[in-house]
């Protein structure tokens, strides 16, 4: 949910940064080009979308467009797909969904398109085909790898509520006064969305995103698609395969969300996994006390984390131009715990060193990793990300509207984990949102999909993946055992996991049984 800043170079912006004047939003109303439609299209209310001609062009949008240049170097082209704003009124307003594509090179053995979603929700995926193709190795030649910026994300028709932050997620703080401040903060964010994007909010939801995927399928001229979804992308895959059961080929879901637990309070129940990840990181940092100065033992490191939070609760910490209070420190910790590698651990340790020095009253300029997290959290530079993420969550399912429900949950969770409980149980703008336009999707009873999850995943916990495996008896689960890792395939660096996924993509045959792959031995993180 909060975007991580330390996933391996080349992975998606969502995974790399995945979970940290007023102008009205204007959506273009553009007529589709006239095309000759097949005779059967007369009975298809979406015919003009399904049979639209895509204008493939360069992905580079200017001299500073690093994503476009990387796509072009990989042989990708980009196009805009026109979709209805409201699928209940297909003759009405339209928006665009931006896609990229690297075409298959082995046409004799081509499987078809592999559509990608890197999670978020609200994360860009248009730039992902190059690194996904690298993870696929030889099997990549058999697929058109297609990146999709979902509706209102990235290069698609935009949505921006003009927030002063990139995320609605905050800790409730240490007392009732802090909780009340966060309730006012969440209410203000909801009001900003209603003011700046109220005309489109009813149509920002996963069901419409899934419908967009099917328009993309048809516009590509394909009868079926394969799909690779990470994190929230696993839920999108669950919804798509439910709404369009006959239009999927091979499905890989990595970082699996149980559909029964998907709602605006998605982080509830992840406290134990986050505490485990924090403890493992503390052991790593203690072994490097000479570098980071956070303590020589795991207990000493954890005590310094608590010391920072206590100091921030007394007086906001000063780090350069930022003021970091009791609502943000736990978010910095939470953000540092989604990637199990030395780069991520080191960035987090450096950030905690900065915070500890600030708690000691020293003048501190935040290190680059911490500065990026604080800019994301405490400025409006990524307002669009938080706006879309929240709009999707609130548009998919209703949240409790009584603040007392959250306060009671926070107090109970605080007893078990005083650092993470007030984050994962806090209220958010969905408590002040208009009711969703559609009911939540009842996900299909079974799907022969390949599921991937790490046992220590602090975002999409392993219990959720195991529950989906039981719900879908014809699926198979690939477990990465012993890693506190969110998103595994092509990201973590497990040859066992990557080879299993690639074998399935190559043959379409699931493993005969569930597979367990061991994490790297301690001390061998890349």
C-alpha distance (Angstrom), angle and dihedral (degrees) to the residues before:
residue distance angle dihedral
X1 . . .
X2 3.79 . .
X3 3.77 105.6 .
X4 3.79 117.4 -110.4
X5 3.79 117.3 -134.5
X6 3.79 97.8 -158.5
X7 3.77 112.2 59.7
X8 3.80 113.7 129.0
X9 3.78 116.5 -70.8
X10 3.78 112.5 -88.9
X11 3.80 98.0 29.5
X12 3.78 120.8 118.2
X13 3.77 124.1 -68.0
X14 3.80 88.5 -118.5
X15 3.78 93.8 54.8
X16 3.80 92.1 39.6
X17 3.82 94.9 49.1
X18 4.47 94.0 18.2
X19 3.74 113.7 141.4
X20 4.76 92.7 25.5
X21 23.66 139.4 86.3
X22 3.90 82.0 11.3
X23 3.77 121.2 -101.8
X24 3.77 126.3 175.9
X25 3.79 116.0 -118.8
X26 3.79 109.7 -103.1
X27 3.79 120.5 -161.7
X28 3.78 118.8 -162.6
X29 3.76 116.7 -121.3
X30 3.78 104.5 -149.6
X31 3.76 128.9 172.3
X32 3.78 115.9 -128.5
X33 3.79 115.9 -117.0
X34 3.75 113.7 -95.6
X35 3.80 111.9 -100.4
X36 3.76 134.4 175.5
X37 3.80 105.6 -105.7
X38 3.80 127.2 -153.3
X39 3.79 116.2 -103.5
X40 3.83 92.4 -108.6
X41 3.79 89.6 58.4
X42 3.79 90.4 79.1
X43 3.81 89.8 81.1
X44 3.81 94.2 43.4
X45 3.82 112.2 90.7
X46 3.80 88.6 -162.7
X47 3.80 95.3 48.5
X48 3.80 95.4 117.7
X49 3.79 89.3 55.0
X50 3.79 97.0 41.6
X51 3.82 92.5 51.0
X52 3.80 100.3 38.5
X53 3.80 118.0 132.7
X54 3.80 112.6 -119.2
X55 3.78 117.6 -137.9
X56 3.80 103.8 -142.1
X57 3.79 113.8 -158.5
X58 3.78 143.0 151.3
X59 3.81 116.0 -54.8
X60 3.83 92.7 -142.7
X61 3.79 112.8 105.8
X62 3.77 99.5 179.8
X63 3.80 144.9 -30.3
X64 3.83 92.8 -70.3
X65 3.81 95.9 48.7
X66 3.81 101.8 115.0
X67 3.81 93.2 169.7
X68 3.79 92.1 52.0
X69 3.79 92.2 47.9
X70 3.80 92.0 50.2
X71 3.80 90.2 49.9
X72 3.79 92.4 48.3
X73 3.81 91.9 49.3
X74 3.80 88.2 53.4
X75 3.80 91.7 52.0
X76 3.79 97.6 -105.0
X77 3.76 128.5 149.4
X78 3.80 127.9 -162.4
X79 3.80 135.9 -140.7
X80 3.80 140.3 173.3
X81 3.80 117.6 -122.8
X82 3.80 116.2 -153.0
X83 3.84 114.2 -136.8
X84 3.81 134.6 169.8
X85 3.78 116.7 -94.6
X86 3.80 87.1 -144.1
X87 3.81 117.1 28.7
X88 3.80 87.4 -160.0
X89 3.81 87.8 64.6
X90 3.81 106.2 35.5
X91 3.82 92.0 167.5
X92 3.80 91.1 58.6
X93 3.75 135.1 72.8
X94 3.81 119.3 -13.8
X95 3.79 135.5 -156.9
X96 3.80 133.9 -171.2
X97 3.79 131.4 -113.8
X98 3.81 115.3 -157.7
X99 3.80 119.2 -137.5
X100 3.79 137.6 178.1
X101 3.79 127.7 -157.9
X102 3.79 137.9 -165.4
X103 3.77 105.8 -167.8
X104 3.79 126.6 -133.4
X105 3.78 114.9 -96.9
X106 3.82 96.8 -162.8
X107 3.80 98.1 68.0
X108 3.81 92.8 168.6
X109 3.81 91.3 63.5
X110 3.80 99.6 27.9
X111 3.82 114.6 152.0
X112 3.81 96.9 -171.9
X113 3.81 137.0 -111.7
X114 3.81 122.7 -17.9
X115 3.80 108.6 -155.7
X116 3.80 117.9 -155.4
X117 3.78 136.6 -150.4
X118 3.80 119.6 179.0
X119 3.80 97.4 -166.1
X120 3.79 133.2 -122.8
X121 2.94 99.0 121.9
X122 3.77 89.9 -108.1
X123 3.78 97.8 30.3
X124 3.79 123.6 139.4
X125 3.80 116.1 -117.2
X126 3.79 101.9 169.6
X127 3.82 90.6 97.3
X128 3.82 95.9 49.9
X129 3.84 105.3 86.4
X130 3.86 95.4 85.5
X131 3.80 96.1 56.9
X132 3.80 93.9 37.4
X133 3.82 89.9 53.1
X134 3.81 88.6 50.7
X135 3.81 89.7 53.7
X136 3.81 90.7 48.1
X137 3.83 92.0 56.1
X138 3.82 112.6 -177.4
X139 3.79 95.0 -1.7
X140 3.82 90.3 63.5
X141 3.81 89.0 78.1
X142 3.81 89.2 68.7
X143 3.80 97.0 56.2
X144 3.76 139.3 65.3
X145 3.82 97.3 -134.4
X146 3.80 108.5 -147.7
X147 3.79 125.6 -167.0
X148 3.80 116.8 -158.9
X149 3.79 129.4 -163.3
X150 3.83 98.8 -155.4
X151 3.77 120.5 -130.2
X152 3.83 111.5 -58.4
X153 3.82 92.5 8.2
X154 3.80 129.1 113.1
X155 3.81 112.5 -39.5
X156 3.79 93.3 0.7
X157 3.81 120.6 94.7
X158 3.82 101.0 -56.4
X159 3.78 134.5 -121.1
X160 3.79 121.4 -167.0
X161 3.80 125.8 166.8
X162 3.84 91.9 -168.3
X163 3.78 94.3 -118.3
X164 3.81 124.0 176.8
X165 3.82 88.1 -129.6
X166 3.79 141.9 43.3
X167 3.80 93.5 -130.4
X168 3.78 138.0 40.7
X169 3.81 90.2 -153.2
X170 3.80 116.6 108.7
X171 3.78 138.5 150.8
X172 3.78 114.1 -103.3
X173 3.79 88.1 -130.5
X174 3.77 129.7 -133.3
X175 3.82 102.7 -58.5
X176 3.79 145.9 19.1
X177 3.80 93.2 -86.4
X178 3.79 89.7 58.2
X179 3.80 91.5 48.5
X180 3.80 90.9 51.3
X181 3.80 90.1 51.8
X182 3.79 90.0 53.3
X183 3.80 91.2 48.1
X184 3.80 89.0 55.7
X185 3.82 89.9 45.7
X186 3.81 92.1 52.2
X187 3.80 92.0 46.2
X188 3.81 90.8 51.8
X189 3.82 91.1 51.6
X190 3.80 90.5 51.3
X191 3.79 91.4 49.5
X192 3.79 91.3 50.3
X193 3.81 90.3 54.3
X194 3.77 91.5 48.0
X195 3.81 90.1 50.3
X196 3.81 99.2 44.4
X197 3.82 103.5 29.8
X198 3.79 106.7 14.9
X199 3.80 92.8 124.3
X200 3.81 93.3 62.7
X201 3.82 103.4 30.5
X202 3.84 93.6 92.8
X203 3.81 89.0 61.8
X204 3.81 98.4 48.2
X205 3.79 104.2 98.9
X206 3.78 142.5 110.3
X207 3.80 95.1 -102.7
X208 3.81 90.5 60.0
X209 3.80 90.8 45.2
X210 3.81 88.4 53.6
X211 3.80 89.8 49.3
X212 3.80 88.4 51.5
X213 3.81 89.3 54.5
X214 3.76 89.5 55.7
X215 3.79 91.9 50.5
X216 3.81 87.2 51.6
X217 3.81 89.1 51.0
X218 3.79 91.5 53.1
X219 3.81 94.5 42.2
X220 3.82 88.3 54.2
X221 3.81 87.7 55.5
X222 3.81 93.6 -116.9
X223 3.80 130.1 138.5
X224 3.81 93.3 -157.7
X225 3.79 138.6 17.2
X226 3.78 135.8 -157.1
X227 3.80 117.8 -136.6
X228 3.81 139.1 -152.1
X229 3.79 115.5 -171.7
X230 3.79 130.7 175.5
X231 3.82 126.5 -158.1
X232 3.83 107.2 -36.5
X233 3.80 83.9 12.8
X234 3.81 86.8 69.6
X235 3.80 89.7 61.1
X236 3.80 90.8 46.5
X237 3.81 87.4 53.0
X238 3.80 91.0 50.0
X239 3.81 90.2 52.1
X240 3.81 95.3 44.4
X241 3.80 93.7 50.0
X242 3.81 88.9 48.6
X243 3.81 95.9 49.8
X244 3.83 94.1 39.9
X245 3.82 106.1 26.8
X246 3.80 96.4 162.6
X247 3.78 96.6 51.3
X248 3.79 103.4 68.2
X249 3.77 129.3 92.7
X250 3.83 111.5 175.3
X251 3.80 123.5 0.9
X252 3.81 128.9 -164.5
X253 3.81 119.0 -177.7
X254 3.82 115.7 -171.9
X255 3.81 119.6 -171.6
X256 3.78 94.6 18.9
X257 3.80 123.9 -140.9
X258 3.79 117.2 -157.1
X259 3.82 104.5 -129.0
X260 3.80 92.7 -138.6
X261 3.82 89.0 60.8
X262 3.78 96.4 45.7
X263 3.80 109.5 111.5
X264 3.82 138.8 109.2
X265 3.82 88.9 -71.8
X266 3.78 92.0 57.7
X267 3.82 95.3 141.9
X268 3.81 95.4 60.0
X269 3.78 110.9 115.1
X270 3.81 95.1 26.8
X271 3.83 94.3 98.7
X272 3.80 94.5 97.7
X273 3.82 93.5 49.9
X274 3.80 91.5 47.7
X275 3.80 91.5 48.3
X276 3.82 89.5 50.9
X277 3.81 90.7 50.3
X278 3.81 91.2 47.7
X279 3.80 90.7 50.8
X280 3.81 92.1 50.4
X281 3.81 90.6 48.9
X282 3.82 90.1 49.1
X283 3.81 90.1 55.7
X284 3.82 89.0 51.0
X285 3.81 92.1 48.7
X286 3.81 92.8 47.0
X287 3.82 89.3 57.1
X288 3.83 86.7 56.3
X289 3.77 99.8 44.8
X290 3.81 90.3 131.5
X291 3.81 88.1 63.4
X292 3.78 103.2 37.7
X293 3.79 105.8 20.5
X294 3.79 94.8 -142.7
X295 3.79 97.0 129.4
X296 3.79 140.0 -62.8
X297 3.80 95.6 -111.5
X298 3.77 134.6 45.5
X299 3.79 89.8 -113.7
X300 3.79 92.1 52.4
X301 3.80 91.7 51.1
X302 3.80 92.2 49.5
X303 3.80 90.2 47.6
X304 3.81 89.2 55.5
X305 3.81 90.4 51.8
X306 3.81 88.5 53.9
X307 3.80 89.8 45.5
X308 3.79 91.2 55.9
X309 3.81 92.1 50.4
X310 3.81 92.0 48.4
X311 3.81 91.4 50.4
X312 3.82 92.0 48.5
X313 3.81 89.6 51.2
X314 3.81 89.8 56.3
X315 3.80 97.0 44.5
X316 3.82 129.7 -8.0
X317 3.80 111.1 -100.2
X318 3.79 117.7 -116.2
X319 3.81 115.6 -132.6
X320 3.78 111.1 166.5
X321 3.80 106.2 -59.9
X322 3.82 93.4 -18.3
X323 3.80 129.4 95.7
X324 3.79 112.2 -154.2
X325 3.79 117.3 -163.0
X326 3.81 139.0 177.9
X327 3.81 90.8 -78.2
X328 3.81 94.4 56.1
X329 3.83 105.5 37.1
X330 3.84 92.6 69.5
X331 3.79 88.0 48.4
X332 3.81 90.7 55.1
X333 3.80 88.6 52.2
X334 3.80 92.3 45.9
X335 3.80 90.7 49.5
X336 3.80 91.9 53.0
X337 3.79 95.4 59.4
X338 3.80 110.4 68.3
X339 3.82 102.2 81.4
X340 3.81 122.7 59.9
X341 3.80 102.0 -153.2
X342 3.79 137.7 101.3
X343 3.80 94.2 -106.6
X344 3.80 93.1 55.7
X345 3.81 92.7 41.1
X346 3.80 91.0 49.4
X347 3.80 93.7 48.8
X348 3.79 90.0 50.0
X349 3.81 92.7 46.7
X350 3.80 91.1 50.0
X351 3.79 89.8 50.3
X352 3.80 91.9 49.9
X353 3.79 89.3 49.4
X354 3.81 88.5 54.4
X355 3.81 91.4 49.0
X356 3.80 92.7 47.2
X357 3.79 91.2 52.3
X358 3.78 90.3 49.2
X359 3.81 89.5 49.8
X360 3.81 87.3 54.7
X361 3.80 89.4 56.4
X362 3.78 96.4 -105.5
X363 3.79 124.0 142.3
X364 3.80 107.9 -105.1
X365 3.78 135.7 -173.7
X366 3.81 105.5 -161.2
X367 3.80 117.8 -115.9
X368 3.83 115.9 -113.9
X369 3.80 95.4 -97.0
X370 3.80 94.2 49.8
X371 3.81 91.8 41.2
X372 3.82 89.5 56.3
X373 3.81 91.6 51.0
X374 3.81 92.2 47.5
X375 3.79 93.0 46.9
X376 3.81 89.4 50.7
X377 3.80 92.8 47.1
X378 3.81 103.4 36.2
X379 3.81 104.2 35.6
X380 3.79 136.0 51.4
X381 3.81 94.7 -116.8
X382 3.82 90.9 110.5
X383 3.80 97.7 30.7
X384 3.80 90.1 129.1
X385 3.82 91.5 60.1
X386 3.79 96.1 52.9
X387 3.80 91.6 40.2
X388 3.81 94.3 57.0
X389 3.80 94.6 38.6
X390 3.77 91.7 54.5
X391 3.81 94.4 41.4
X392 3.82 90.3 55.8
X393 3.80 94.6 47.6
X394 3.80 92.8 46.1
X395 3.80 91.6 43.6
X396 3.81 93.3 53.4
X397 3.80 101.3 52.7
X398 3.79 139.0 0.6
X399 3.80 121.1 -105.3
X400 3.82 127.7 -148.8
X401 3.79 109.2 -84.4
X402 3.82 98.9 -158.1
X403 3.84 111.0 90.1
X404 3.80 89.4 -152.1
X405 3.82 89.8 68.4
X406 3.80 89.1 60.9
X407 3.79 94.4 42.4
X408 3.81 91.7 54.6
X409 3.81 91.3 47.7
X410 3.81 91.2 48.3
X411 3.79 92.7 51.3
X412 3.80 92.0 50.5
X413 3.81 92.2 45.7
X414 3.81 91.9 46.1
X415 3.79 89.5 63.2
X416 3.80 90.3 58.4
X417 3.81 97.6 38.9
X418 3.82 119.2 2.9
X419 3.81 93.0 -170.8
X420 3.82 103.7 46.1
X421 3.83 101.7 22.6
X422 3.83 94.1 72.5
X423 3.84 89.6 49.8
X424 3.78 100.7 47.8
X425 3.82 95.1 41.2
X426 3.79 99.8 40.4
X427 3.77 122.7 117.1
X428 3.80 121.3 -106.5
X429 3.82 137.0 -169.5
X430 3.81 91.3 -74.7
X431 3.81 87.2 77.4
X432 3.82 86.3 67.2
X433 3.82 98.7 36.0
X434 3.78 128.4 111.7
X435 3.82 113.6 -100.8
X436 3.83 115.8 -85.2
X437 3.80 116.1 -92.4
X438 3.84 92.5 -134.0
X439 3.77 134.6 36.1
X440 3.82 117.7 -107.7
X441 3.78 115.7 -87.0
X442 3.79 118.2 -98.3
X443 3.79 98.3 -138.6
X444 3.81 119.1 -134.8
X445 3.81 120.1 -91.4
X446 3.80 97.6 -119.4
X447 3.79 142.1 9.2
X448 3.83 130.0 174.5
X449 3.81 92.7 -129.0
X450 3.79 131.5 145.2
X451 3.82 110.0 -118.6
X452 3.82 122.5 -161.4
X453 3.82 127.3 -169.0
X454 3.79 140.9 151.3
X455 3.79 117.7 -128.3
X456 3.80 91.9 -127.8
X457 3.82 98.5 42.6
X458 3.84 104.2 147.4
X459 3.82 95.0 -163.6
X460 3.81 107.4 40.4
X461 3.77 99.7 23.8
X462 3.78 122.8 -140.5
X463 3.80 90.9 -117.1
X464 3.80 88.9 66.5
X465 3.79 93.2 52.2
X466 3.80 91.1 48.0
X467 3.80 90.7 50.6
X468 3.83 92.0 51.2
X469 3.82 89.0 48.9
X470 3.81 89.1 55.7
X471 3.82 91.1 44.9
X472 3.81 90.9 52.0
X473 3.83 105.4 44.9
X474 3.81 93.3 -180.0
X475 3.83 91.9 56.4
X476 3.81 126.2 89.1
X477 3.80 128.5 -138.8
X478 3.80 123.9 -142.0
X479 3.80 108.1 -160.0
X480 3.79 124.3 -159.8
X481 3.79 100.6 -154.7
X482 3.79 121.2 -151.1
X483 3.82 102.8 11.7
X484 3.81 128.9 113.7
X485 3.78 89.1 -146.0
X486 3.80 133.4 143.3
X487 3.83 111.0 -157.2
X488 3.79 114.4 13.7
X489 3.81 115.4 -178.5
X490 3.78 110.3 88.5
X491 3.81 90.8 -10.2
X492 3.81 110.3 67.8
X493 3.78 98.8 39.8
X494 3.81 102.7 -120.4
X495 3.80 109.1 155.0
X496 3.81 88.6 -164.1
X497 3.81 94.6 55.0
X498 3.79 94.7 40.8
X499 3.81 93.2 49.3
X500 3.82 91.6 49.3
X501 3.79 92.8 51.5
X502 3.80 92.3 45.1
X503 3.79 92.5 50.1
X504 3.81 89.4 54.1
X505 3.81 92.3 47.4
X506 3.79 89.7 49.0
X507 3.81 98.6 48.5
X508 3.79 106.7 18.3
X509 3.80 87.9 -130.4
X510 3.78 118.7 124.6
X511 3.81 118.6 -139.2
X512 3.80 113.9 -87.0
X513 3.81 89.0 -116.1
X514 3.78 140.4 2.4
X515 3.79 114.8 -67.1
X516 3.80 130.1 -142.3
X517 3.79 121.3 -157.9
X518 3.79 122.1 -170.8
X519 3.78 122.3 -126.3
X520 3.78 121.6 -120.1
X521 3.81 113.4 -75.3
X522 3.80 114.7 -96.9
X523 3.77 111.4 -81.8
X524 3.79 95.3 27.3
X525 3.81 100.5 89.2
X526 3.80 111.7 137.7
